[in-house]
Amino acid sequence: MGELVLVKLGGSLITDKSRLESPRMDVIKRLAAEVHSACEEREDLELVLGHGGGSFPHRPAENYGTGKGMKGAHACRGIALVQDAASRLNRMVVGALIEADENAVSIQPSACMVTENGAISSAFLKPIQMAVKTGITPVPYGDVALDSKIGCSIISTERILDFIAREMGASRLIIAGVEEGVWADFPSRKKLVSEITPDSFGEARKSLAGSESIDVTGGMLHKVERTVALARDTGISTRIISGMEPGRLKDALLGRNVPGTLIRR
């Protein structure tokens, strides 16, 4: 039996979120190479690799209020622009993985997931399950979704991976971003929180801040809230690490002890 590990590459890691549609291709390619190297070293690794939208879909989502439902005469235009922007970044990530010799395939959440008041209510995961068991790396991403109550919503990568982790029984989750982990003194960044549990989350929450740039999915607080709930409900742990440090993602995938914040039951 393989170990199913879910990975999220943050939008602020793979793009410059301060500039419209600015991918960091050098970072994307390095991370893709680290993923493939880890998979070669540990043949029992089974991966689902998601990524955020960064400077691609967040701006049209904010401009059209897409995350707040089907409102206004131009709501459908917003859905189209958000989905298009998110999918274009996804092709860059998948392309880099393929170039690194990883057999990766794009998974379009807006085509296989439906939400109800913003929460995923149904999803067709069979292709993801079959891909993983075949040795293929599925690559979903933060996307727009049609919503049975409010018309449309934004589904963050954290929400998508949370759903997949619960349904497919993941071993652990790795979130790679630009930060070393969760800071107790953000934005000073001098004291890193090494571990968060459901019991300690109340105290840690006081120091959490949202993203410094446009992020319609809620920033660091959203990440920690979801992963604390995941740990509490299922025992699945999450490690938040810096993807800016070369080799750190590979080490985390291989189960090595790396700097960051561990979120556990």
C-alpha positions in Angstrom: 0.0 0.0 0.0 1.3 3.5 -0.9 1.2 6.6 1.3 -1.3 9.2 0.0 0.2 12.7 0.6 -1.6 15.8 -0.5 0.4 18.9 -1.4 -0.6 22.5 -1.8 1.6 25.0 -3.6 0.5 28.5 -2.4 -0.5 31.1 -5.0 1.9 33.6 -3.4 4.7 31.0 -3.8 4.2 30.3 -7.5 3.1 33.8 -8.6 3.9 37.3 -7.7 0.6 38.3 -6.2 1.4 42.0 -6.4 1.5 41.9 -10.2 -1.3 40.7 -12.4 -0.8 37.2 -13.9 2.9 37.0 -13.0 4.0 33.4 -12.6 7.3 32.6 -10.9 8.4 30.0 -13.5 11.8 29.4 -11.9 10.1 28.5 -8.6 7.4 26.4 -10.3 10.1 24.4 -12.2 12.2 23.9 -9.1 9.3 22.6 -7.1 8.2 20.3 -9.9 11.7 18.8 -10.0 11.6 18.3 -6.2 8.3 16.5 -6.4 9.6 14.2 -9.1 12.9 13.5 -7.2 10.9 12.6 -4.1 8.7 10.3 -6.0 11.7 8.6 -7.5 13.3 8.1 -4.1 10.1 6.8 -2.5 8.1 4.7 -5.0 5.3 4.2 -2.5 4.4 7.9 -2.5 0.9 8.6 -3.9 0.4 12.3 -4.6 -2.4 14.8 -5.2 -0.8 18.1 -5.9 -3.0 21.2 -5.7 -2.1 24.8 -6.1 -3.5 28.3 -5.4 -4.4 30.8 -8.0 -2.1 33.7 -6.9 -2.2 36.7 -9.2 -4.3 34.9 -11.8 -7.9 34.4 -10.7 -8.0 36.4 -7.5 -8.3 39.8 -9.3 -11.3 38.9 -11.6 -12.9 37.1 -8.6 -12.7 40.3 -6.6 -13.7 42.6 -9.4 -16.9 40.6 -10.2 -17.6 39.4 -6.6 -17.6 35.9 -7.8 -17.1 34.4 -4.3 -20.3 36.1 -3.1 -22.7 34.4 -5.5 -24.5 35.1 -8.7 -25.0 38.8 -8.3 -25.3 41.5 -10.9 -25.7 41.5 -14.7 -22.1 40.5 -15.3 -21.9 37.6 -12.9 -21.5 35.0 -15.6 -18.7 37.0 -17.1 -16.9 36.8 -13.8 -17.3 33.1 -13.7 -15.8 32.7 -17.2 -12.9 35.0 -16.4 -12.0 33.4 -13.1 -12.2 29.9 -14.5 -10.1 30.9 -17.5 -7.4 32.5 -15.4 -7.2 29.7 -12.9 -6.9 27.1 -15.6 -4.1 28.9 -17.5 -1.9 28.9 -14.4 -2.8 25.2 -13.9 -1.4 24.4 -17.3 1.9 26.1 -16.4 2.2 24.0 -13.3 1.2 20.7 -15.0 3.6 21.6 -17.9 6.5 22.1 -15.5 5.7 18.7 -13.8 5.7 16.9 -17.1 8.9 18.6 -18.1 10.4 17.3 -14.8 9.3 13.8 -15.9 6.4 13.6 -13.5 3.2 12.1 -15.0 0.8 14.8 -14.0 -2.7 15.5 -15.2 -4.9 18.6 -14.7 -8.1 18.2 -12.7 -10.7 21.0 -13.2 -12.7 21.5 -10.0 -15.3 23.6 -11.7 -16.2 20.6 -13.9 -16.4 18.0 -11.1 -17.4 19.8 -7.9 -20.6 21.6 -6.9 -21.0 23.8 -3.8 -23.8 24.7 -1.5 -23.4 28.1 0.2 -19.7 27.9 -0.6 -19.1 24.4 0.9 -18.4 21.5 -1.5 -21.6 19.4 -1.5 -20.7 16.9 -4.2 -17.7 15.9 -6.2 -16.8 13.2 -8.7 -13.5 11.9 -7.4 -13.2 8.7 -9.3 -10.7 10.0 -11.9 -8.5 11.3 -9.1 -8.7 8.0 -7.2 -7.9 6.0 -10.4 -5.0 8.4 -11.4 -3.4 8.0 -8.0 -3.6 4.2 -8.0 -2.2 4.2 -11.6 0.9 6.3 -10.6 -0.3 9.6 -12.1 -0.3 12.8 -10.1 -3.6 14.7 -10.3 -3.3 18.5 -10.1 -6.4 20.3 -9.0 -6.4 24.0 -8.2 -8.4 26.8 -6.6 -11.4 27.5 -8.9 -14.9 28.9 -9.3 -17.8 26.5 -8.7 -21.5 26.5 -9.5 -23.5 26.7 -6.3 -26.9 25.2 -5.7 -27.9 28.0 -3.3 -26.1 31.2 -4.3 -25.3 30.5 -8.0 -21.5 30.5 -7.8 -18.7 30.5 -5.3 -14.9 30.2 -5.0 -13.5 26.9 -3.8 -10.1 27.4 -2.3 -7.4 24.8 -2.8 -7.5 24.2 1.0 -11.2 23.4 0.8 -10.6 21.1 -2.2 -7.7 19.2 -0.6 -9.7 19.0 2.7 -12.5 17.3 0.9 -10.2 14.9 -0.9 -8.3 14.1 2.3 -11.5 13.1 4.1 -12.9 11.1 1.2 -9.7 9.3 0.1 -8.1 8.9 3.5 -4.8 10.8 3.1 -1.9 10.2 5.4 -0.8 13.9 5.6 -1.0 17.3 4.0 1.9 19.6 3.1 1.3 23.3 2.4 4.2 25.1 0.8 4.1 28.9 0.8 6.5 31.9 1.0 6.5 31.9 4.8 8.4 29.5 7.0 5.2 28.6 8.7 2.8 30.3 11.1 4.3 33.3 12.9 3.4 34.2 16.5 4.4 37.8 15.8 3.4 38.4 12.1 4.5 40.7 10.4 7.7 40.9 12.5 8.5 37.2 11.7 10.8 36.5 14.6 8.9 33.8 16.5 7.7 30.7 14.6 4.9 28.6 16.0 6.3 25.1 15.8 3.0 23.3 16.5 -0.7 24.0 16.6 -3.4 21.6 18.0 -7.2 22.1 18.3 -6.5 22.9 22.0 -3.9 25.6 21.2 -5.6 27.1 18.2 -7.5 29.7 20.2 -4.2 31.3 21.3 -2.5 30.9 17.9 -5.5 32.5 16.2 -4.7 35.9 17.8 -1.5 36.2 15.9 -2.8 35.0 12.5 -3.2 37.5 9.7 -4.7 37.4 6.3 -2.7 37.7 3.1 -0.8 40.9 2.4 -2.2 41.1 -1.1 -5.5 40.3 -2.7 -6.8 36.9 -1.7 -10.5 36.1 -1.9 -10.0 32.8 -0.1 -9.0 34.2 3.3 -5.2 34.0 3.7 -3.3 32.2 6.5 -6.2 32.2 8.9 -8.3 30.2 6.4 -5.5 27.7 5.9 -5.0 27.1 9.6 -8.7 26.9 10.5 -9.3 24.2 7.8 -6.3 22.2 8.8 -7.0 22.3 12.5 -10.5 21.0 11.8 -9.0 18.3 9.5 -6.7 17.2 12.3 -9.4 17.3 14.9 -11.9 15.3 12.8 -9.6 12.8 11.1 -6.2 12.8 12.7 -4.6 13.9 9.4 -1.7 16.2 10.1 -0.6 19.2 8.1 2.9 20.8 7.8 3.2 24.4 6.7 6.6 25.0 5.2 8.5 27.5 3.0 8.6 26.5 -0.6 11.1 29.3 -1.2 13.9 27.2 0.4 15.4 24.8 -2.2 15.0 21.1 -1.2 12.5 21.7 1.6 9.5 20.4 -0.3 11.4 17.3 -1.3 12.5 16.7 2.3 8.9 17.2 3.6 7.6 14.7 1.0 10.1 12.2 2.2 8.9 12.6 5.8 12.0 14.3 7.0 11.8 16.8 9.9 11.9 20.3 8.3 11.4 23.8 9.7 7.8 24.9 9.7 4.5 24.6 11.6 3.0 21.2 12.3 -0.8 21.1 12.8 -1.9 17.9 14.5 -4.6 16.4 16.6 
